[in-house]
Amino acid sequence: MARELIDISNELKQNFVDHPTIQSFYSLTPGLTFDAQFSKVSLEGILFYCLSVSIWVLEKLFDDHKAWIENRATQLILGNTDWYKSIALDFQFGDALEKINDTYVYPVVNESLKIVKFASVKDQGNLVLMKVAGIDSSNLPVQLTTPQLTAFNAYIKKRKFAGVKILIVSREADLMKLYMHIYIDSLVLDSTGTLLSDGTTKPVEVAINNFIQTLPFNTDFNPNDLIDVLQTVQGVINPCFDSASAKFGLYDYVLIGDYYNPNAGYLKIDPAFPLSTTINYILS
């Protein structure tokens, strides 16, 4: 890191006046500072100022160059999972790649064509698993269409490293059934979990859906984290977890233990098992 100009100047001046040959030549008094024995407008003072500024500028240039190299180095880290996630999010649907300096790139960045809004990449040892999803009108993850996924596969094939096997999946949300019994304040909520103050809002269901929908893409669902959220909901006294199960595709439901990693990367409550039928409210 570049030193302050005053620190550079003081160090140069002190080394100058402390040197025995200099002290003898100028008849200096040992122990006194440079400024105490030389005028700021003396030839020596001006020379040391110019030299200090030159050194300070050079050190600043070194700092700027080091920062540029470090930033550039992060941009050139290729082949790891973060890099594959980055290029997945860079995909521009309907746009052609161009080969520049032996690398396929988009000559013009067009944010409106970037349809992959969620991506997760994991190294499975013998292959790289890439989960991707688009975004719907409610800003929630959604499965890519067949044409979108076909184009994305072609894009990754051109961008990936030779010999690397990549499995790309874009699926509908994993479905979840959630069973709970919740002790509630009868002064705030009715037996259906509806706010007495407005007669329409069901804060527990809102909180559960919001928790599921805001989980980072391809993050584990943890029932304990959900309980922590429900404990802060208006009118809730004691939320108790009974059970939860999830499924993807045509597979059967599996019981969720400590956590569940969604196969598609994201979850939603199964419409066939709405929260209004799986949550038992107990008035207190």
C-alpha positions as CSV (number, residue, x, y, z in Angstrom):
1,M,0.0,0.0,0.0
2,A,1.3,3.4,-0.9
3,R,2.6,5.4,2.0
4,E,1.5,9.0,2.7
5,L,3.5,11.7,1.1
6,I,4.5,13.2,4.5
7,D,5.8,9.8,5.7
8,I,7.9,9.4,2.6
9,S,9.3,12.9,2.9
10,N,10.1,12.5,6.7
11,E,11.9,9.2,6.1
12,L,14.1,10.6,3.3
13,K,14.9,13.7,5.3
14,Q,15.7,11.8,8.5
15,N,18.0,9.4,6.7
16,F,19.7,12.4,5.1
17,V,20.5,14.3,8.3
18,D,21.4,11.1,10.2
19,H,24.2,10.2,7.7
20,P,27.6,11.0,9.2
21,T,29.1,12.2,5.9
22,I,26.2,14.6,5.4
23,Q,26.5,15.9,8.9
24,S,30.2,16.6,8.4
25,F,29.7,18.2,5.0
26,Y,26.9,20.5,6.1
27,S,28.1,20.9,9.7
28,L,24.8,19.6,10.9
29,T,23.9,19.2,14.6
30,P,23.2,15.5,15.4
31,G,19.7,14.9,16.7
32,L,18.0,17.9,15.0
33,T,15.5,17.3,12.2
34,F,15.9,18.3,8.6
35,D,13.3,21.0,8.8
36,A,15.1,22.5,11.8
37,Q,18.3,22.9,9.8
38,F,17.1,23.5,6.2
39,S,14.7,26.0,4.8
40,K,11.7,24.6,2.9
41,V,12.7,26.8,0.0
42,S,16.3,25.7,0.1
43,L,17.7,23.6,-2.8
44,E,17.8,20.6,-0.6
45,G,14.3,21.1,0.6
46,I,12.9,21.5,-2.9
47,L,14.9,18.4,-4.1
48,F,13.5,16.2,-1.3
49,Y,10.0,17.4,-2.0
50,C,10.2,16.5,-5.7
51,L,11.8,13.2,-4.8
52,S,9.1,12.4,-2.2
53,V,6.3,13.2,-4.7
54,S,7.9,11.0,-7.3
55,I,8.1,8.1,-4.9
56,W,4.5,8.6,-3.8
57,V,3.2,8.7,-7.3
58,L,5.2,5.5,-8.2
59,E,3.8,3.7,-5.2
60,K,0.3,4.8,-6.1
61,L,0.8,3.4,-9.6
62,F,2.1,0.1,-8.2
63,D,-1.1,-0.1,-6.0
64,D,-3.4,0.6,-9.0
65,H,-1.5,-1.9,-11.1
66,K,-1.8,-4.5,-8.4
67,A,-5.5,-3.9,-8.0
68,W,-6.0,-4.2,-11.7
69,I,-4.1,-7.5,-11.8
70,E,-6.1,-8.9,-8.9
71,N,-9.4,-7.9,-10.4
72,R,-8.4,-9.3,-13.8
73,A,-7.3,-12.6,-12.1
74,T,-10.7,-13.1,-10.6
75,Q,-12.3,-12.6,-14.1
76,L,-10.0,-15.2,-15.6
77,I,-10.7,-18.0,-13.1
78,L,-12.1,-20.5,-15.6
79,G,-13.4,-24.0,-15.2
80,N,-14.6,-23.8,-11.6
81,T,-18.2,-24.0,-10.5
82,D,-18.5,-20.2,-9.9
83,W,-17.3,-19.7,-13.5
84,Y,-19.9,-22.1,-14.9
85,K,-22.6,-20.4,-12.9
86,S,-21.5,-17.1,-14.3
87,I,-21.6,-18.2,-17.9
88,A,-25.0,-19.8,-17.3
89,L,-26.4,-16.5,-16.2
90,D,-24.8,-14.8,-19.2
91,F,-26.8,-16.8,-21.7
92,Q,-28.7,-14.7,-24.2
93,F,-31.7,-16.6,-25.8
94,G,-31.8,-16.1,-29.5
95,D,-28.4,-14.5,-29.8
96,A,-25.4,-15.9,-31.7
97,L,-22.0,-16.4,-30.2
98,E,-18.9,-15.1,-31.9
99,K,-15.4,-16.6,-31.6
100,I,-13.0,-13.9,-30.4
101,N,-9.4,-14.8,-29.3
102,D,-10.3,-18.5,-29.3
103,T,-13.2,-17.9,-26.9
104,Y,-16.9,-17.8,-27.7
105,V,-18.6,-14.7,-26.4
106,Y,-21.5,-12.4,-27.2
107,P,-20.2,-9.3,-29.0
108,V,-23.0,-7.2,-27.4
109,V,-24.4,-7.8,-24.0
110,N,-28.2,-7.6,-24.1
111,E,-29.8,-8.0,-20.6
112,S,-33.3,-8.4,-22.1
113,L,-32.2,-11.7,-23.7
114,K,-30.8,-13.2,-20.5
115,I,-33.6,-15.7,-19.6
116,V,-31.6,-17.8,-17.0
117,K,-32.2,-16.0,-13.8
118,F,-31.4,-18.8,-11.4
119,A,-28.4,-21.2,-11.6
120,S,-26.6,-23.7,-9.4
121,V,-23.5,-25.7,-10.3
122,K,-22.0,-28.6,-8.4
123,D,-19.0,-30.7,-9.1
124,Q,-20.2,-34.4,-8.8
125,G,-16.8,-35.8,-9.5
126,N,-17.5,-37.5,-12.8
127,L,-19.7,-34.7,-14.1
128,V,-20.9,-31.2,-13.4
129,L,-24.5,-30.8,-12.4
130,M,-26.1,-27.6,-13.5
131,K,-29.6,-26.6,-12.4
132,V,-31.2,-23.6,-14.1
133,A,-34.5,-21.8,-14.1
134,G,-36.1,-18.8,-15.6
135,I,-38.4,-16.3,-13.9
136,D,-42.2,-15.8,-14.0
137,S,-44.3,-12.7,-13.7
138,S,-44.2,-13.0,-9.9
139,N,-40.4,-13.1,-9.9
140,L,-40.4,-16.8,-9.0
141,P,-38.3,-19.6,-10.6
142,V,-39.9,-21.3,-13.5
143,Q,-38.8,-24.2,-15.8
144,L,-37.2,-23.3,-19.1
145,T,-39.3,-24.1,-22.2
146,T,-38.0,-26.8,-24.5
147,P,-36.7,-24.3,-27.1
148,Q,-35.0,-22.3,-24.4
149,L,-33.4,-25.4,-22.8
150,T,-32.3,-26.7,-26.3
151,A,-30.6,-23.4,-27.0
152,F,-29.0,-23.2,-23.6
153,N,-27.5,-26.7,-24.0
154,A,-26.0,-25.6,-27.3
155,Y,-24.6,-22.5,-25.7
156,I,-23.0,-24.4,-22.8
157,K,-21.5,-26.9,-25.2
158,K,-19.6,-24.1,-26.9
159,R,-18.6,-22.4,-23.7
160,K,-17.5,-25.4,-21.6
161,F,-14.1,-26.9,-21.3
162,A,-13.4,-29.8,-23.6
163,G,-13.9,-33.2,-22.0
164,V,-16.1,-31.8,-19.2
165,K,-19.4,-33.7,-18.8
166,I,-22.2,-31.4,-17.9
167,L,-25.7,-32.5,-16.9
168,I,-28.1,-29.6,-17.4
169,V,-31.6,-29.8,-15.7
170,S,-34.4,-27.3,-15.7
171,R,-37.5,-28.8,-14.0
172,E,-40.8,-27.8,-12.5
173,A,-40.7,-27.0,-8.8
174,D,-40.6,-29.9,-6.3
175,L,-43.9,-30.3,-4.6
176,M,-44.2,-30.3,-0.8
177,K,-46.8,-31.3,1.7
178,L,-46.5,-29.6,5.1
179,Y,-48.4,-30.6,8.2
180,M,-48.4,-28.5,11.4
181,H,-50.5,-27.7,14.4
182,I,-50.2,-24.1,15.6
183,Y,-51.3,-22.5,18.9
184,I,-52.7,-19.1,18.2
185,D,-54.0,-16.1,20.0
186,S,-57.8,-16.1,19.7
187,L,-57.8,-12.3,20.1
188,V,-55.9,-12.0,16.8
189,L,-56.7,-15.0,14.7
190,D,-59.8,-17.2,14.1
191,S,-59.9,-21.0,13.9
192,T,-58.9,-20.9,10.2
193,G,-55.8,-18.7,10.9
194,T,-57.4,-15.6,9.5
195,L,-56.7,-12.1,11.0
196,L,-59.8,-10.9,12.9
197,S,-58.8,-7.3,12.0
198,D,-59.4,-7.7,8.2
199,G,-61.2,-11.1,7.8
200,T,-59.1,-12.1,4.8
201,T,-55.4,-12.4,5.5
202,K,-53.9,-15.6,6.7
203,P,-50.5,-14.6,8.0
204,V,-49.2,-18.1,8.7
205,E,-49.9,-19.2,5.2
206,V,-48.4,-16.0,3.8
207,A,-45.3,-16.5,5.9
208,I,-44.8,-20.2,4.9
209,N,-45.2,-19.4,1.2
210,N,-42.9,-16.4,1.5
211,F,-40.3,-18.5,3.3
212,I,-40.4,-21.2,0.6
213,Q,-40.4,-18.8,-2.3
214,T,-37.5,-16.7,-1.0
215,L,-35.1,-19.6,-0.3
216,P,-32.0,-19.1,-2.4
217,F,-32.0,-21.3,-5.5
218,N,-31.0,-24.9,-4.8
219,T,-30.8,-24.3,-1.0
220,D,-31.8,-26.9,1.5
221,F,-35.3,-26.6,3.1
222,N,-34.9,-26.8,6.9
223,P,-38.0,-27.2,9.0
224,N,-36.4,-25.6,12.0
225,D,-35.7,-22.4,10.0
226,L,-39.4,-22.3,9.1
227,I,-40.4,-22.7,12.7
228,D,-38.2,-19.7,13.6
229,V,-39.9,-17.6,11.0
230,L,-43.4,-18.6,12.2
231,Q,-42.7,-17.7,15.8
232,T,-42.5,-14.1,14.7
233,V,-45.9,-14.1,12.9
234,Q,-48.7,-12.0,14.2
235,G,-51.1,-14.0,16.4
236,V,-48.9,-17.1,16.6
237,I,-48.1,-18.4,20.1
238,N,-46.5,-21.7,19.4
239,P,-45.9,-23.3,15.9
240,C,-45.4,-27.0,16.1
241,F,-44.1,-29.1,13.2
242,D,-45.7,-32.4,12.5
243,S,-44.3,-33.6,9.2
244,A,-43.3,-32.6,5.7
245,S,-42.7,-34.6,2.6
246,A,-41.6,-33.6,-0.9
247,K,-41.4,-35.1,-4.4
248,F,-40.2,-34.2,-7.9
249,G,-41.5,-35.3,-11.2
250,L,-43.4,-38.6,-11.2
251,Y,-41.6,-39.9,-8.2
252,D,-43.4,-40.7,-4.9
253,Y,-43.3,-38.4,-1.9
254,V,-40.4,-38.8,0.5
255,L,-40.5,-37.8,4.2
256,I,-38.3,-34.7,5.0
257,G,-36.0,-35.2,7.9
258,D,-33.5,-32.5,8.9
259,Y,-33.4,-31.0,5.5
260,Y,-34.4,-31.4,1.9
261,N,-32.6,-30.3,-1.2
262,P,-35.1,-29.7,-4.0
263,N,-34.2,-31.6,-7.2
264,A,-35.4,-28.7,-9.3
265,G,-33.6,-26.2,-7.2
266,Y,-36.9,-24.7,-5.8
267,L,-40.1,-25.7,-4.0
268,K,-43.8,-25.0,-3.8
269,I,-46.7,-26.2,-1.8
270,D,-48.6,-28.9,-3.7
271,P,-51.9,-27.4,-4.8
272,A,-53.5,-30.8,-4.1
273,F,-52.6,-30.3,-0.4
274,P,-53.2,-26.6,0.3
275,L,-52.0,-25.2,3.6
276,S,-55.6,-24.5,4.5
277,T,-56.1,-28.3,4.8
278,T,-52.8,-29.3,6.4
279,I,-52.5,-26.8,9.2
280,N,-54.5,-27.3,12.4
281,Y,-55.0,-24.1,14.4
282,I,-55.5,-24.4,18.1
283,L,-57.1,-21.4,19.8
284,S,-55.6,-20.2,23.1
